[in-house]
């Protein structure tokens, strides 16, 4: 079976904002910041915005990123 054309695929986000990570996990923004501080969630700083790596959120939830979304880019090696 072939992959659907690129225009028909839904791409998973690479990063999400802290508020979105809080909604996805059902945790408070304060708890998300605590997890960031402890290193349990990875972030990227873009200007003044702190973006949470989507893979990191999935890992926190115990989800296999490949099983959840086959269109996520490969993990950093």
C-alpha positions as CSV (number, residue, x, y, z in Angstrom):
1,X,0.0,0.0,0.0
2,X,1.4,3.4,-0.9
3,X,1.5,6.5,1.2
4,X,-1.2,9.1,0.5
5,X,0.0,12.2,-1.4
6,X,1.7,14.9,0.7
7,X,-1.2,17.2,0.3
8,X,-3.6,14.6,1.9
9,X,-1.4,13.8,4.9
10,X,-2.0,15.5,8.2
11,X,1.4,16.5,9.7
12,X,2.0,16.3,13.4
13,X,3.4,19.4,15.0
14,X,7.1,19.5,15.8
15,X,6.6,21.9,18.7
16,X,3.6,23.3,20.6
17,X,3.3,26.2,23.0
18,X,3.3,25.6,26.7
19,X,-0.5,26.2,27.0
20,X,-1.1,23.6,24.2
21,X,1.1,21.1,26.0
22,X,-0.9,21.7,29.2
23,X,-4.2,21.0,27.3
24,X,-2.8,17.9,25.7
25,X,-1.6,16.5,29.0
26,X,-4.4,17.9,31.2
27,X,-1.7,19.3,33.4
28,X,-1.5,22.9,34.6
29,X,0.8,25.4,32.9
30,X,2.7,25.6,36.2
31,X,3.3,21.8,36.2
32,X,4.5,22.0,32.6
33,X,7.0,24.6,33.6
34,X,8.1,22.4,36.5
35,X,8.6,19.5,34.1
36,X,10.6,21.7,31.8
37,X,12.8,22.9,34.7
38,X,13.4,19.3,35.8
39,X,14.3,18.3,32.2
40,X,11.4,15.9,31.8
41,X,10.1,18.0,28.9
42,X,12.4,19.4,26.1
43,X,11.9,22.9,24.8
44,X,13.2,25.1,22.1
45,X,13.5,28.9,22.6
46,X,12.5,31.0,19.5
47,X,12.9,34.6,20.3
48,X,10.9,35.1,23.5
49,X,8.7,32.1,22.8
50,X,9.3,28.8,24.6
51,X,8.1,25.9,22.5
52,X,7.7,22.4,23.8
53,X,8.9,19.5,21.6
54,X,5.8,17.4,20.7
55,X,7.8,14.2,20.9
56,X,8.7,15.1,24.5
57,X,5.0,15.5,25.4
58,X,4.2,12.1,23.8
59,X,7.1,10.5,25.7
60,X,5.8,12.1,29.0
61,X,2.4,10.4,28.3
62,X,4.1,7.1,27.6
63,X,3.1,7.2,23.9
64,X,5.2,5.8,21.1
65,X,5.5,8.7,18.7
66,X,5.7,6.5,15.6
67,X,2.6,4.5,16.6
68,X,0.7,7.7,17.4
69,X,1.7,9.6,14.2
70,X,3.7,7.9,11.4
71,X,4.3,11.3,9.8
72,X,6.4,12.7,12.7
73,X,10.0,13.4,11.6
74,X,12.6,10.8,12.8
75,X,13.9,11.3,16.3
76,X,17.2,13.1,16.8
77,X,20.1,10.7,16.8
